[in-house]
Amino acid sequence: MMSLIGALSLGSQLIVAAADTVPSFNVEPNCRAALEDDPSDMNVRQNVESCVNDERQARDELKSNWSHYSAADKARCVSESTMGGQASYVELQICLQMIQDAKELSQKSAATGSDSKTRSKK
């Protein structure tokens, strides 16, 4: 029983530790696969490089803002952005931004709702 508790404790520490840093993805295969689906595109190499650069830029922005996201949001978005075996920093960034935007909208809506309730009581 003690070994199970120890394993669970260690597992939870690993999840927290993993959420403390931006994950490392190999994005080139994902970029290559997405762009090679169109055989008529003669600029596949240039487009792959552009895709990889977009992914690197997204990773750099994620590094700068990583501490602003909750561990739960990071875990959820990392899971979603790696589904199907193809990882993407751009998808991870979009997921986190959407969650953050939804939270801000909800907070604004709650604040506006409480203001209108206060005004209607007067």
DAHU-V348705 format. One record per residue. RES is the residue in one letter. SS is DSSP state (alpha for helix, beta for strand, coil for the rest). BURIAL is 1 if it has 24 or more other C-alpha atoms within 12 Angstrom, else 0. D_CENTER is the distance of its C-alpha to the mean C-alpha in whole Angstrom. Layout:
# DAHU-V348705
RES&SS&BURIAL&D_CENTER  RES&SS&BURIAL&D_CENTER
This chain:
# DAHU-V348705
M&coil&0&36  M&alpha&0&35  S&alpha&0&33  L&alpha&0&31  I&alpha&0&30  G&alpha&0&29  A&alpha&0&27  L&alpha&0&25  S&alpha&0&25  L&alpha&0&24  G&alpha&0&21  S&alpha&0&20  Q&alpha&0&20  L&alpha&0&18  I&alpha&0&15  V&alpha&0&15  A&alpha&0&16  A&alpha&0&13  A&alpha&1&11  D&coil&0&13  T&coil&1&12  V&coil&1&9  P&coil&1&10  S&coil&0&12  F&coil&1&12  N&coil&0&15  V&coil&1&14  E&alpha&1&18  P&alpha&0&19  N&alpha&1&16  C&alpha&1&17  R&alpha&1&21  A&alpha&0&21  A&alpha&0&19  L&alpha&1&22  E&alpha&0&25  D&coil&0&25  D&coil&0&27  P&coil&0&30  S&coil&0&32  D&coil&0&29  M&coil&0&31  N&coil&0&29  V&alpha&0&26  R&alpha&0&26  Q&alpha&0&26  N&alpha&0&23  V&alpha&1&21  E&alpha&0&22  S&alpha&0&20  C&alpha&1&17  V&alpha&1&17  N&alpha&0&17  D&alpha&0&15  E&alpha&1&12  R&alpha&1&14  Q&alpha&0&14  A&alpha&1&10  R&alpha&1&10  D&alpha&0&13  E&alpha&0&11  L&alpha&1&8  K&alpha&0&11  S&alpha&0&13  N&alpha&0&11  W&alpha&1&9  S&alpha&0&12  H&alpha&0&12  Y&coil&1&9  S&coil&0&11  A&alpha&0&11  A&alpha&0&11  D&alpha&1&8  K&alpha&1&6  A&alpha&1&8  R&alpha&0&8  C&alpha&1&4  V&alpha&1&5  S&alpha&1&8  E&alpha&0&8  S&alpha&1&6  T&coil&1&10  M&alpha&0&12  G&alpha&0&15  G&alpha&0&15  Q&coil&1&13  A&coil&1&10  S&coil&1&9  Y&alpha&1&7  V&alpha&1&8  E&alpha&1&6  L&alpha&1&3  Q&alpha&1&4  I&alpha&1&6  C&alpha&1&5  L&alpha&1&5  Q&alpha&1&8  M&alpha&0&9  I&alpha&0&9  Q&alpha&0&11  D&alpha&0&13  A&alpha&0&14  K&alpha&0&15  E&alpha&0&17  L&alpha&0&19  S&alpha&0&20  Q&alpha&0&21  K&alpha&0&23  S&alpha&0&24  A&alpha&0&25  A&alpha&0&27  T&alpha&0&29  G&alpha&0&30  S&alpha&0&31  D&alpha&0&33  S&alpha&0&35  K&alpha&0&36  T&alpha&0&38  R&alpha&0&39  S&alpha&0&40  K&alpha&0&42  K&coil&0&44
